[in-house]
């Protein structure tokens, strides 16, 4: 059931972190047409809710719409109803990504799925006049990606808060990049947002999940691990690199 809370702004702490990310990386400009990748998970719903609230009070004018890549078994009706209550244009496109993963016997299903969905959404955005694509990646995701790159590729890097997809000309923005998963979980519960359970058969059995558990163990001994990784990502200088 949809409640009045759907029209409430997110709490001050989370709103401040999102605002800081948008300002620090200049994510939104006058006249932007922003498409939100709406998976139905907690992160993408909070992102859409926050941007919709910002749209109503910001002096910078921008348009907002949402797009879901529907994989087999995903129930999108609650998302359609939510977007309708907020007057947010919403599009759903079905793609058999799980079938493709199985046919390829893909060893990194999460990474493959994320890249494929991002490509589908970016192409749709470009074809329909949207110049920005907002994705719900959080600080947790950035830290996990950092460790995955470090441990499996020997590279001390993560994804960028803002980046241009040269193939489509669409700029990807990640306004939740300074926000933690725990804060988002609490806010989703408070607002009663319609989070959709993922039907993905690979959920919970991936390398990212193993890295997540590894990081949880590290944080018991290093409570400020996220802050240290964030500082490293923002402050690695050329003089600190071993590049010859």
C-alpha positions in Angstrom: 0.0 0.0 0.0 1.3 3.5 -0.9 1.5 6.0 1.9 2.1 9.7 2.4 5.7 8.9 3.2 6.3 8.4 -0.5 6.2 12.2 -0.7 8.5 12.8 2.2 12.1 13.9 1.6 14.9 11.6 2.7 16.5 12.3 6.1 18.9 15.2 6.5 22.1 13.1 6.9 21.6 11.1 3.7 20.4 14.1 1.8 23.6 16.0 2.9 25.8 13.1 1.6 24.0 13.0 -1.7 24.1 16.8 -2.1 27.9 16.7 -1.3 28.5 14.1 -4.0 26.5 16.0 -6.6 28.3 19.2 -5.8 31.8 17.8 -5.5 31.7 16.1 -8.9 29.3 18.5 -10.6 26.9 15.8 -11.5 23.8 17.9 -12.4 23.6 20.9 -14.6 20.8 23.2 -15.8 18.6 21.5 -18.4 19.9 17.9 -17.8 17.7 15.1 -18.8 18.4 12.4 -16.2 17.5 8.8 -16.5 17.6 6.6 -13.4 18.5 3.0 -13.7 15.8 1.5 -11.5 16.5 -2.1 -10.6 13.9 -2.3 -7.8 16.6 -2.7 -5.2 17.0 -0.4 -2.2 19.8 1.7 -3.7 18.1 2.6 -6.9 14.8 3.4 -5.2 16.5 5.7 -2.7 18.3 7.3 -5.6 15.1 8.0 -7.5 13.3 9.2 -4.4 16.2 11.6 -3.5 16.5 13.0 -7.1 12.8 13.5 -7.3 12.9 15.5 -4.0 15.9 17.5 -5.3 14.1 18.2 -8.5 11.3 19.9 -6.6 13.5 22.2 -4.5 16.6 22.8 -6.5 17.2 26.1 -8.5 18.9 24.0 -11.1 16.2 22.6 -13.4 16.4 19.1 -14.7 14.0 16.4 -15.9 13.8 12.9 -14.4 12.7 9.6 -15.7 13.3 5.9 -14.8 14.1 2.7 -16.7 14.2 -0.9 -15.7 15.9 -3.7 -17.5 13.5 -6.6 -16.6 15.2 -9.9 -16.2 13.2 -13.2 -16.0 11.0 -13.3 -12.9 11.3 -9.6 -11.9 8.0 -8.2 -10.8 7.9 -4.5 -11.8 4.3 -3.6 -10.9 5.2 -2.0 -7.6 7.8 0.1 -9.3 5.3 1.2 -11.9 2.8 2.2 -9.2 5.5 4.1 -7.2 6.6 6.1 -10.3 2.9 6.8 -11.1 2.4 8.3 -7.6 5.5 10.5 -8.1 4.6 11.5 -11.7 7.9 10.1 -12.9 8.0 8.7 -16.5 8.8 5.0 -16.4 9.9 2.5 -19.0 10.4 -1.3 -18.7 12.3 -3.4 -21.3 12.7 -7.1 -21.0 16.0 -8.8 -21.7 17.0 -12.5 -21.2 20.3 -11.6 -19.5 20.2 -14.7 -17.2 19.7 -16.9 -20.3 22.7 -15.3 -21.9 24.9 -15.8 -18.8 23.9 -19.5 -18.7 24.6 -20.0 -22.4 28.0 -18.4 -22.0 28.7 -20.3 -18.8 29.8 -16.8 -17.6 32.3 -17.0 -14.7 31.6 -13.4 -13.5 27.8 -13.2 -13.8 27.4 -10.0 -11.6 30.0 -8.1 -13.6 28.6 -9.3 -16.9 25.0 -8.5 -16.0 25.9 -5.0 -14.7 27.8 -4.2 -17.8 25.1 -5.5 -20.1 22.3 -3.6 -18.2 24.3 -0.4 -18.2 24.8 -0.7 -21.9 21.1 -1.3 -22.5 20.1 1.6 -20.4 22.7 3.9 -21.8 21.7 3.2 -25.4 18.0 3.8 -24.5 19.0 7.1 -22.8 20.9 8.3 -25.8 18.1 7.3 -28.2 15.5 9.2 -26.1 17.4 12.4 -25.5 18.7 11.8 -22.0 22.2 13.1 -21.4 22.8 11.7 -17.9 22.3 8.2 -16.5 22.1 8.0 -12.7 23.1 4.7 -11.1 22.6 3.6 -7.5 26.2 2.6 -6.6 27.1 3.3 -3.0 30.3 3.8 -1.0 30.0 0.1 -0.1 30.0 -0.8 -3.8 33.0 1.5 -4.5 35.0 -0.2 -1.7 34.1 -3.7 -2.8 35.1 -2.8 -6.4 38.4 -1.4 -5.1 39.2 -4.7 -3.3 38.1 -6.8 -6.2 40.4 -4.9 -8.6 43.3 -5.0 -6.1 43.0 -8.7 -5.3 42.1 -10.1 -8.7 43.7 -7.6 -11.2 46.4 -5.9 -9.2 45.0 -2.5 -9.7 44.2 0.1 -7.0 41.1 1.6 -8.5 37.3 1.7 -8.4 34.6 3.1 -10.7 34.4 6.9 -11.1 31.7 9.0 -9.4 31.1 10.6 -12.8 32.2 9.3 -16.2 31.4 9.7 -19.9 30.3 6.7 -21.9 32.0 7.5 -25.2 29.9 5.0 -27.2 26.6 6.7 -26.5 27.7 10.2 -25.3 25.8 9.7 -22.0 27.4 10.7 -18.7 27.0 8.3 -15.8 26.6 9.8 -12.4 26.5 8.1 -9.0 25.0 10.4 -6.4 25.0 7.8 -3.7 28.8 7.4 -3.9 29.4 8.9 -0.4 26.4 7.1 1.2 26.6 3.8 3.0 24.4 0.8 2.6 23.4 0.7 6.2 22.0 4.3 6.1 20.1 3.5 2.9 18.5 0.3 4.5 17.3 2.4 7.4 15.8 5.0 5.2 14.1 2.6 2.8 12.4 1.0 5.8 11.3 4.4 7.2 9.8 5.5 3.9 8.3 2.1 3.1 9.7 2.1 -0.4 8.6 -0.9 -2.6 11.9 -2.8 -2.7 11.7 -5.8 -5.1 13.5 -9.0 -4.3 16.0 -10.0 -7.0 15.1 -13.2 -8.8 18.7 -13.6 -9.9 19.8 -17.2 -9.4 23.4 -16.1 -8.9 22.7 -13.8 -6.0 24.7 -14.6 -2.8 27.0 -16.9 -4.6 29.4 -14.6 -6.4 32.9 -13.3 -5.9 31.5 -9.9 -4.9 29.7 -11.5 -2.1 32.9 -13.2 -0.9 34.7 -9.9 -1.0 31.8 -8.3 0.9 32.2 -10.8 3.7 36.0 -10.3 3.7 35.5 -6.5 4.1 33.0 -7.0 6.9 35.8 -8.9 8.8 38.3 -6.2 8.2 35.9 -3.5 9.5 35.8 -5.2 12.8 39.5 -4.3 13.3 39.5 -1.2 11.2 36.2 0.7 11.8 37.2 3.6 9.6 38.1 1.3 6.7 35.6 3.0 4.3 37.0 6.4 5.1 40.5 5.3 4.5 39.7 3.7 1.1 37.7 6.8 0.1 40.7 9.0 1.1 43.0 6.8 -0.9 40.8 6.9 -4.0 40.6 10.7 -3.9 44.2 11.5 -3.0 46.5 9.1 -4.9 49.0 11.4 -6.6 51.4 10.8 -9.5 54.3 11.1 -7.1 53.0 8.1 -5.1 52.7 5.9 -8.1 55.4 3.4 -9.0 54.9 4.0 -12.7 58.2 4.4 -14.5 
